[in-house]
Structure formats: structure tokens, C-alpha cells
Amino acid sequence: MRAPVANALTSKIPAPRAAIAAMKEYHPPLGNRDGLRLDFNENTFACSPRVAEALTALTTGTLTKYPERGPLEALAARKFDLAPEQVLLTNGVDEAIHVICQTWLDKGTEIILPVPTYSMYEVYASTTGATIVTVPAPDDFSFPFDQVFAAITPRTRVIALANPNSPTGAVMTRVQILTLADAAPQAMILVDEAYYHFFGQTVIDCLGARGAGRAPNVIVARTFSKAYGLAGLRLGLVAANEDAMHWMRRVISPYSVNALALACLAPALEDEAYLQWYVGEVKAARSEFVAVLKAFGVPHWRSEANFVLVEIGRKHRDFVREMHARGVLVRDRSADHGCAGCVRVTIGTREQMRQSYTALAESLAAITWRPGESLRGTHAS
């Protein structure tokens, strides 16, 4: 009989790189997600019917070939008025972040992160040996432009800006982004526009011919996991200057985007009517949800994304548990920088959100919640 295999963490295997051993772990709570999914900022309804048709039209022979993303990158480039060489499709935006960190960060360099923000910037940066410079947002979670500007040094190589930001929904202006790009020509400015469709403002036009190279050190990232409803296919996109793209293509795996995801890109981009319907639903539902929060007296922050951050206070864990018990999943963000007592609620369609209001009322009652139970010292607006 063979001896049992030892646990990999206790067996005598070679130690990983010091940066890997020290890196921050990210374990999203993905188990047991039956219910109304207001926890991960996904499309809560469905992808375009055209995407479903494209999937059913695939032949078994399609899966025998390595995926070829070049023609689809050219298609996306036309959509955004860019050259094909300026667009790179990725296995979700997470891969794009990883590639950017691997391309420009190293020991002795710095990445600037306004916090709170998306966790994976720090996770991937921590594997490079670079110094992570965090810049805390003020209590209202507005973008700390002056502090980010002041943090720029000759060692700055990446500034990661989520616009709108997660988990807060706060935004920054075009002028602020381009000012930072001008102030740090030695750095790449990652503008993560994962929630662009719910905000409507972008800097991607600064990269193309019409932008006349206005922002050569700006990288814009987009995802198809949110408004387009393709989270399960893991499809993202980055757009950048051709010189920057040259180096990123060296780092990225040539076959990281699978054939199913590529087959769905064209119909997803072409069905503009469906996209606009879903975005319109979410924006209308967001306004309704904010009105409900005000009626209950629940503090919250203004959001330009498909979610709203609310302040529950000391009973935030109990609130999440009570909502889950009633079939509504929400995300506890209390561990994020400056977010003590906060819970993020994804916004779905108006019908879906109206279904959640009973659970909201019952959950607040179940935890005997009262306004003023703050862990942050100040209340949201």
C-alpha cells in the first residue's frame, strides 16, 4: 500500500519565491451562490440571445483547434476606432492586470494604488518585488487626486485607476487621468473601465488616431463580465499604444483566450440594442434602490457603477447572513481599506431589485439595525 501523499504546504518541496510566499491571497466566496446574485457585480439577468445562438452553432471541430484571437482583436479595434495592433484580448481583465504587472514592475519600482480598490491589483503587483504605494481615499471615498499626484516618484512604473472604482462606485475625471499621465511619463497608467457602461465616460478615445497620441502611457481595460454577461467565459480587453502593446504581447500566453469566448465576442459587440436595454435597466434600478435606502435611513455612497456600497455598521456580517437566508446574496466589504461595516449590493434589473426589498426590510429588522451604528466614524451621504 502506498503511503498517503503529504500536504504540499508541509512536505519537503522546494520553497517558492519569497514574493509568492508573502503575496496576499484572494479567496472570493463563490460557494453556495443559489439565489439572487447581488454579490459579484455580474450581469444578473442573461447575455445577449445572439451569444447563445453563436454557442449552439459551434461544431465539435471548433474545439480541436487552437484559438486564434487576431481576427477578433481587429473586430474590437474597429468598434473602438483603434488600430488592430492597439487591442489585446485577455482571459478576463485579471489576466490583463497580471500581464501589466509582469511587464513593468520589478524590484526597485513602485505601483500606486488609491484604496480601497480592486484587490487583484495588489495581488499581482506583490509577486513582482515592486513597492506597493497605497493612497487612502477620504471618508466620502472621492478620488484622492492630489495625494496620488504627490505620491509619484521617479520609481513609479504603474498607477492603477479603476473608473468607476470598486467597491465604492466613485469616479475620477478625464482631466485628472490625463494630468496624472502627463505627470508620470515613466509610468503606465492603467484605467480599468470594467463598469464603463454604467458610467458612460472613457479615455479610450485618447489612444486612437483621433486622440493623436494624447496619452501614450495610458492603458484602458474593459471586461465582458459585467454589462455583456460573459463572466463565465472570462473575456477581457486592453487597449494601448502600439509600443506598449508590443511588450505585453511578449508576456501574455498566445492561447489564453479560449475558442468559446472568441466565438461569443462578435455577437456580444453587435447586439447594441440588448446591451443598452440591460444598462438602462440597471441604471433605473440603481435610482430606485437608492430611494429605498434613503427611506430606510441606510447610509450609502453615490455610485456610477452597477452596485451601491452601503454602511450597515457593527452588524454587517449578520446582515449578509440574513439576506442570504432570504435568497439574496450581497458582499461584505468590511475588510477593504476604510470600509469597516460596509456591504456592497450589486444592482440587477428593476424587477429583480424589487424582489430584494422585502429581504432588505426583513434583514434590517432581524438584526435590529438602527441608523448610526457606524464603524467608520462618519456616515455616508
C-alpha positions in Angstrom: 0.0 0.0 0.0 1.3 3.4 -0.9 1.9 6.0 1.8 -0.5 8.9 1.8 0.7 12.0 -0.1 1.9 14.6 2.3 0.3 18.0 2.3 2.0 20.3 -0.2 2.5 23.0 2.5 4.3 20.7 4.9 6.1 18.3 2.6 9.8 18.8 1.8 9.4 20.5 -1.6 11.5 23.4 -2.8 10.3 26.7 -1.3 8.5 29.1 -3.7 10.0 32.6 -4.5 9.8 34.8 -1.4 7.4 37.1 -3.2 5.0 34.2 -3.8 5.2 33.1 -0.2 4.4 36.6 1.0 1.8 37.5 -1.5 -1.7 38.4 -0.4 -4.2 35.6 -1.1 -7.6 36.2 -2.7 -10.4 33.8 -2.0 -13.7 35.0 -3.4 -16.7 33.5 -1.6 -18.0 31.6 -4.6 -19.5 28.6 -2.9 -23.3 28.2 -2.5 -24.5 31.0 -4.7 -28.0 29.9 -5.2 -30.3 32.9 -5.1 -30.5 36.4 -6.4 -26.8 37.2 -7.2 -26.3 40.7 -5.9 -22.8 39.9 -4.7 -20.2 39.9 -7.6 -21.3 42.7 -9.9 -22.1 40.3 -12.7 -24.9 40.7 -15.2 -27.7 39.4 -13.1 -30.1 38.5 -16.0 -28.5 37.0 -19.1 -26.2 37.5 -22.0 -27.5 38.6 -25.4 -29.6 35.9 -27.2 -27.2 36.3 -30.1 -24.4 35.0 -27.9 -26.5 31.9 -27.1 -27.1 31.3 -30.8 -23.4 31.6 -31.5 -22.6 28.9 -28.9 -25.2 26.5 -30.3 -23.8 27.0 -33.8 -20.3 25.8 -32.8 -19.2 22.5 -34.2 -17.2 19.9 -32.3 -14.4 20.6 -34.8 -14.0 24.1 -33.3 -12.7 22.6 -30.1 -9.9 20.7 -31.9 -8.1 23.9 -33.0 -6.0 26.3 -31.0 -7.9 29.6 -30.6 -7.0 32.5 -32.9 -7.8 35.9 -31.4 -6.2 38.1 -34.1 -9.4 38.5 -36.3 -11.5 39.2 -33.2 -9.0 41.8 -32.0 -9.3 43.5 -35.3 -13.1 43.5 -34.9 -12.9 45.0 -31.5 -10.4 47.6 -32.7 -12.9 48.8 -35.3 -15.5 49.0 -32.6 -13.3 51.4 -30.6 -11.8 53.2 -33.6 -8.3 51.9 -32.9 -5.7 50.0 -34.9 -5.7 46.2 -34.5 -2.2 46.5 -33.1 -3.6 48.5 -30.2 -6.1 45.9 -28.9 -5.3 42.7 -27.0 -7.9 40.2 -25.8 -7.3 38.6 -22.5 -8.6 35.9 -20.2 -10.7 38.3 -18.2 -9.3 41.7 -17.0 -7.4 39.7 -14.3 -5.0 38.4 -16.9 -4.5 41.9 -18.2 -3.6 43.2 -14.8 -1.2 40.3 -14.4 0.4 41.0 -17.7 0.8 44.7 -17.0 2.4 44.0 -13.6 4.8 41.4 -15.1 5.7 43.8 -18.0 6.5 47.0 -16.0 7.0 46.1 -12.3 10.2 44.8 -10.7 12.2 45.2 -7.5 13.0 48.9 -7.0 9.9 50.1 -8.9 6.6 51.3 -7.4 2.9 50.9 -8.2 0.4 53.5 -6.8 -2.9 52.2 -5.7 -5.7 54.6 -4.5 -7.5 52.5 -1.9 -10.0 50.9 -1.4 -9.9 49.4 -4.9 -10.0 46.1 -6.7 -7.9 43.5 -4.8 -6.2 41.9 -7.8 -4.0 45.0 -8.4 -2.2 44.4 -5.1 -2.2 40.6 -5.5 -0.5 40.6 -8.9 1.8 43.5 -8.0 3.0 41.7 -4.9 4.6 38.9 -7.0 6.9 41.3 -8.8 9.0 42.7 -5.9 7.8 46.2 -6.5 6.8 48.5 -3.7 3.1 49.0 -3.3 2.2 52.6 -2.5 -1.3 52.9 -1.2 -3.1 56.2 -1.2 -6.3 56.2 1.1 -9.4 57.9 -0.2 -11.2 60.4 2.2 -14.3 59.4 4.1 -16.6 60.2 1.2 -14.5 57.8 -1.0 -13.9 60.5 -3.6 -10.8 60.1 -5.8 -7.7 61.4 -3.8 -6.2 63.1 -6.8 -3.8 65.5 -5.0 -2.5 62.7 -2.9 -2.0 60.4 -5.9 -0.2 63.2 -7.7 2.1 63.8 -4.7 2.9 60.1 -4.5 4.5 60.0 -8.0 8.3 59.4 -7.9 10.9 58.5 -10.5 10.4 54.9 -9.4 6.7 54.9 -10.2 6.0 52.5 -13.0 2.3 51.8 -12.8 -0.7 53.8 -11.4 -3.8 51.6 -11.3 -7.1 53.5 -11.5 -10.5 51.8 -11.5 -13.0 54.2 -13.1 -15.7 53.7 -11.7 -14.0 52.3 -8.6 -14.9 49.1 -6.8 -16.2 48.7 -4.2 -17.2 52.3 -3.9 -18.6 53.3 -7.3 -16.7 56.6 -7.1 -15.3 58.1 -10.3 -12.5 60.4 -11.5 -12.5 62.9 -14.3 -10.8 62.7 -17.7 -8.7 65.8 -16.8 -7.5 64.1 -13.6 -6.5 60.9 -15.5 -4.6 62.8 -18.3 -2.9 65.1 -15.7 -1.5 62.0 -13.9 -0.4 60.6 -17.3 1.5 63.8 -18.1 3.0 63.9 -14.6 4.3 60.3 -14.8 5.7 59.7 -18.3 7.9 57.0 -16.8 4.8 55.0 -15.7 1.9 53.2 -17.3 -1.5 54.5 -16.2 -4.0 51.6 -16.1 -7.5 52.9 -16.4 -9.7 49.9 -15.6 -13.1 50.7 -17.1 -14.8 47.5 -16.1 -18.0 49.4 -15.2 -17.8 51.9 -18.1 -21.3 51.2 -19.5 -23.0 52.3 -16.3 -20.9 55.5 -16.2 -20.6 56.4 -19.8 -17.3 58.3 -19.7 -14.0 56.9 -21.1 -10.5 57.8 -22.1 -10.2 55.1 -24.8 -10.6 57.8 -27.5 -7.2 59.3 -26.4 -5.4 56.2 -27.7 -6.5 56.3 -31.3 -5.8 58.4 -34.3 -8.4 61.0 -33.4 -6.7 61.3 -30.0 -3.4 62.0 -31.8 -1.4 60.0 -29.3 -2.7 62.2 -26.5 -2.0 59.5 -23.9 0.9 57.2 -25.0 1.3 55.8 -21.5 -2.3 55.0 -20.8 -3.8 51.5 -20.9 -7.5 51.1 -20.9 -9.0 47.8 -19.7 -12.6 46.6 -20.5 -14.4 43.5 -19.4 -17.2 41.4 -20.9 -18.1 40.0 -17.5 -20.4 42.9 -16.4 -22.8 44.5 -18.8 -22.3 41.9 -21.5 -23.0 39.0 -19.2 -20.0 36.8 -20.2 -18.4 36.3 -16.8 -18.3 32.6 -17.2 -16.3 32.8 -20.4 -13.6 35.0 -18.9 -13.1 37.6 -21.6 -11.4 41.0 -21.3 -9.7 43.6 -23.5 -6.9 46.1 -23.1 -6.2 49.0 -25.5 -2.9 50.8 -25.5 -0.2 52.5 -27.6 1.3 50.1 -30.1 4.7 50.2 -28.4 3.2 49.3 -25.0 1.2 46.5 -26.7 4.4 45.1 -28.2 5.8 44.3 -24.7 2.5 43.0 -23.3 2.2 40.6 -26.2 5.6 39.2 -25.3 4.3 38.4 -21.8 0.8 37.0 -22.4 0.2 33.4 -23.3 -0.7 33.1 -27.0 -3.7 30.9 -26.4 -5.1 32.3 -23.1 -8.5 33.2 -24.6 -10.5 30.1 -25.4 -12.4 29.4 -28.6 -15.8 29.7 -27.0 -15.1 33.1 -25.6 -13.8 34.3 -29.0 -16.9 32.9 -30.8 -19.1 35.0 -28.5 -17.3 38.3 -28.9 -18.8 39.4 -32.2 -22.4 38.7 -31.4 -22.0 40.4 -28.0 -20.5 43.5 -29.6 -23.1 43.6 -32.4 -26.2 43.4 -30.2 -26.1 47.0 -29.1 -29.8 47.1 -28.5 -29.6 44.3 -25.9 -26.7 46.0 -24.2 -28.4 49.3 -24.0 -31.6 47.6 -22.6 -29.7 45.9 -19.8 -27.7 49.0 -18.9 -30.8 51.1 -18.9 -32.5 48.6 -16.6 -29.6 48.7 -14.2 -29.4 52.5 -14.1 -33.1 52.8 -13.5 -32.9 50.1 -10.8 -30.0 51.9 -9.2 -32.0 55.1 -8.8 -34.9 53.1 -7.3 -32.6 51.2 -4.9 -31.0 54.5 -3.7 -34.5 55.8 -2.9 -35.3 52.7 -0.9 -32.1 53.1 1.1 -33.0 56.7 1.9 -36.4 55.6 3.0 -34.9 53.1 5.4 -32.2 55.5 6.5 -29.4 53.3 5.4 -26.2 55.3 4.7 -24.7 54.8 1.3 -22.4 56.3 -1.3 -23.1 57.7 -4.7 -22.2 55.1 -7.3 -21.7 55.3 -11.1 -21.4 51.5 -11.4 -23.8 48.6 -11.2 -23.5 48.4 -7.4 -24.0 50.5 -4.3 -21.9 50.4 -1.2 -24.0 50.7 2.0 -22.9 51.1 5.6 -24.5 48.6 8.0 -22.1 49.0 10.8 -21.3 46.5 13.5 -23.9 44.0 12.3 -22.6 43.8 8.8 -21.9 40.0 9.0 -25.3 39.4 10.5 -26.9 41.4 7.7 -25.2 39.5 4.9 -26.2 36.2 6.6 -29.9 37.3 7.0 -30.0 38.4 3.3 -28.6 35.1 2.2 -31.1 33.2 4.3 -33.8 35.1 2.3 -32.3 34.1 -1.1 -30.4 37.4 -1.7 -26.6 37.4 -1.9 -24.7 40.5 -1.1 -21.0 41.1 -0.5 -19.4 42.0 2.8 -16.6 44.6 2.1 -15.8 45.4 5.7 -12.2 44.1 5.3 -11.4 46.5 2.5 -9.4 49.6 3.4 -11.6 52.2 5.1 -14.8 50.1 4.5 -15.4 48.9 8.1 -19.1 47.9 8.4 -19.8 48.2 4.7 -21.7 45.9 2.4 -21.8 46.1 -1.4 -25.0 45.4 -3.2 -25.0 44.6 -7.0 -27.8 46.2 -9.0 -29.8 44.0 -11.2 -32.9 44.7 -13.3 -35.8 46.7 -11.8 -37.9 43.5 -11.3 -35.0 41.7 -9.6 -34.3 44.6 -7.2 -37.9 44.9 -6.3 -37.8 41.3 -5.3 -35.0 42.1 -2.9 -36.7 44.9 -1.0 -38.7 42.6 1.3 -35.4 40.7 2.1 -33.8 44.1 2.8 -36.5 45.2 5.2 -36.7 41.8 7.0 -33.0 41.5 7.3 -32.6 45.0 8.8 -35.4 44.1 11.3 -33.8 40.8 12.1 -30.6 42.3 13.2 -32.4 45.2 15.0 -30.5 47.6 12.9 -30.7 51.3 13.7 -29.2 54.3 11.9 -26.0 55.5 13.5 -24.4 52.1 14.1 -21.2 53.2 12.3 -17.7 51.6 12.4 -16.2 54.3 10.2 -16.6 57.3 12.5 -18.6 59.2 9.8 -21.7 58.5 7.9 -22.2 58.2 4.1 -24.2 60.7 2.2 
